[in-house]
């Protein structure tokens, strides 16, 4: 039997909540509550399409030309998006994680970022998926195990859905006032207020939107979380929430997602694209320092 490009799958169950997490990139491949799918799956035998569900570390999104500067020195990352000549989605996209803790409804997977071309720093990372009564809570830990301060940002790339109906008929809501303006290589060239094409402060039908847009100035609730809410025509709703440290969200409407009319990626990020050059949202993690972040998905009552 041929092996799957996403590696081993770990199945988590708690009551009527079920999830699948993959060995490669520690991706969230499936999530359902009461038989209602909240994450867009994909066929066996293929790599995660459009970075579906993967962890993005030590940077989300893109680094222009794969080049960045620090203290007068230029670093050159591998260009992993040749069509646009960018380094994209970090260094663990195709890395197998190791399951270090596993119990009913919960799993922790670890992977190291070793010093390499363009990133001479050493990180120990882990991600814990813990099922709740209405979804999943995801906890990321990043520790600098090297000798020098390391630039770090993190994101994740789940594609959301809400049951079996057409994704285009769902609405999306995100209380964000600002968008990043980008060039033809999808790299930031400025910021501005959301406009008629990108304003999601009131629910918008996904089929009417074309987004590959990063948002900032996102309203936080009393629980200090940002959230995007997906709703079906019948009134069912789910949310992706992200806690402190996640100050940005990327939304991407993918009309070539396998087996679906379309899919929407809702990507919490600690920094926007090209943060290694702009410094926006970039965290310099001192040796032995540990950074912990949380986000999750839940079916709303």
N, C-alpha and C positions, 0 to 999 in steps of 0.2 A: 504494500500500500504506500502510495506517495505521501510524503510528509506535507503538512500544511505550512504555507509561508508565514503564518502568524504563530507557529510553534504550538506548544501544549496549551490546552484550554483548561481553565480552572472554573468549575461550576459552583456558584454560591447559592444557597437557598435559606430563606427564613420565612416560615409561614407561606403566604402566597406571593412573596417577593423572590425573584430569581434573577441572577446575573451571570454573565460569562466574562472572564478576564483572560487575556492572552499572555503568553510568555514573552513574545516579541513586543517591545515598546510598552509593556504593561497596559495594553489598551482595554478599554471598556467596550467589549464587542456586542453585548446584549444586556438589556435590563427590562424587566417587566414587573408590573404590580397587578395582581389579580387577573393575569392573562392579558393585560393591556401593555403593549410594547411602548417604552419611553425612549428607546435608543434604536436607531436604524441599523439593522444587521446587514450582512452581505454574504454572498455565496462562499462555500468552501473552496479551497484550492487557489485562492488569490490573496496577494498582499492587501493590507488595509487600504481600501480605495480612498483617495483624497485625505490620507492621514487619519482615517476614521478611528476615533477614540484614543489616540496615542498621547503619551506624555511628551511635552516639549521642554527640553532642558539641555544646556544652560541658557537657551534663549528661545522664545517663541517667534514665529513668523520669519522675517528675513534680515540678513545682513548684506548691505550693498556691496557687490563684487566680492563678497567673502572677506573684505578687508576692514580692519579697524586699527585705531591708534591708541597708545597709552604711554605717557611719559616719553614722548618723542620717538617711540618705536612702533613700527608697523607690524601687525600680525595678519597672516593670510590663512583663512579657513578654506577647506575644500568647497568648491562651488557645487552644490547639490541640486540646484535648480538651473540647469544649463540654459534653458530657453530664455530666462530673464537674467542670467549671470549673477545669481545670488546664492548665498548659503542659507538654507531654509530649515526651520523646525528643529534646531539643536543637534545633539550628537548621539542620541540614544534611539533614533527612529527605527533602526533595524537591529537593535541590541537585544539579546535575550536576557530577561530579568530572572533572578533566582528567588523562588518562594522560600521565605525564611520562617514564616509563621502562618499556620493555616488552622482554622477551626470553623465550626458551623456558622455559615453566614459571614465570614470574614477572612481576608487573606492579606498578607504583607509580602511585597516583592521588592528586591533590592537590585541595584545596578550601580556600577562605578563609572564615572567619567575620568578616564586616565589622561595624563598630559599627552598632547598630540599636536599635530600641525595646526597652528593658528590659535591653540588654546592650551598653553603650558601649565594647566592647573589640575588639581586632583580633588574630585568630589565623590563623596559617598551619598547615594540617593536611595530613598525608599518611597513606596506608595502603598497605602493601606486602603482597601475597599471594604467597608463595613455596611452590611445591609441594615436598614431600619424598617419600621413597620410600614413605611410608605415610599421607600426608595433606597438611596445609597448615600453614604457620606464618604468622601475621599480625602485622605490626609497625606500630604507630601512632606517629606523631611529631606533637607539638603544640608550636609555637613562638609565643611572644608577640611579635608584631611591632608592638605599640602602645607608647604612652608610659607607661601605668599598669599596675600589677599587675592580673592578670585572674583571676577565679575559674574554675576548670576542673575538670571531671570527665569521665569517658569510659566508655562501655559499648558493647556490640555485641549483636545480637539474632538469632543463628542458631537455626533450628529443626532439630533433629537427627532422624535416622532411622537404621535399620540394615537395609538390604536392602529387599525387596519385601513382607515380611509385615506383618500388622497392627501398628501402633504400640502399641496397647493391650496387646499381649502382651509387650512389652519390659519390662525392669526398669531402674530408675535408682538410682544410688548416689551420695551426696554426704556426705562426712564433715564435717558442720557441726553445731555444738552449739546455735546460737542462731538464732532467727527474729525478724523485725520484725513487730510487731502493727500492724494497720492499721484505719482507720475505713472507712465505707461509700464513701469516695472513693479508697480504696486508698492512703492517705497514712499514714506511720508515726505511731503514737501511743505507742509503747513497744517494748521488746524483752523477750524471754523465752526460756526453753529450748524446743527443739523438742518437739512433743507427738506423740500417736498419729497425727494427721493429716498431720504434716509431717516426721517423723523419717525421714531417708533414709540413716542410717549403716549400715544393712543394706539390701540391694537390695529395692526395692518395685516391684510391677507397676504400670505407668503407668495402665492402665485402672481401677485401684482408687483413683487419686489425683485430687484436684481442687486444683490449686495455682495461685496467683498470689502467690508467696511469695519474699521476699528473705531470704537467709541470711548470717550472719556467724559469726565464730569457726570458720573453715573450716581444717581441718588441712592443713599443707603437708608435702610430701614432702622427701626429702633434696635434691632439685633446686630447692627453694624454690617449687614450683608447687602450686596448688590444682587439683583435678580432679573432674569428674563423669563417671561411667562408665555407659554404656548397654550392656545385654546382651540377646541374643536367646534364646529357649527352647533353641535348638540349641547355645548356648555361644559364639557369635561375640560380640565386644565392641569397642566404640569409646569413646574418651574425648575430652572437651573439657578442655584444660588452660589455665591462665592463670598468668603469672609475677608477679614482684614488682610492687606497685602495685594489683593486682586483689585486693581483700580481701573482696569480696562477690559473690554470685551470686543472680540472680533466676531462678526456675523457674516456667514458665507452661504449664499443660496446656490446649491449645486444641482444643476439640471441633467447631469450625466451620472448620477449615483446609481449603481447597479441594482436592478429590480425595483426601482421606485420612480414615480413621476418626477420627484425632486426630493432633495433632502436639505436640511438647514443645519450647518455647523454653528454651535454657540460656544465660543471659546473664551473662557476666563483667562486673563493674562496679567502678570505682574508688571509687564512693560510692553510698549507697542513695538512695531517693527523698527529695525535698525537701531535698537537701543544701545548696542555696543559703540555706535558712533555718536548718537545724540546724548547719551547718558540718561535719557528720560526713563524713569522707573527702574534703572539698573541698580542693583545692590552689590556692594563690594563686601564679600563675606570674609571676615578675618580668619586666620588659621584657628581651627578647633571650634569655630562658631557653628551653631545649628539654627537653621531657619525652618519653621513649620508653617504650613498653609493648609486651609481646608476649603472644600467646595462640595456640592452635592446636587442630586436630582431627586425630585419627589413628585408624586401624584397628589394634587391638591384635593382636599375634601369637597 
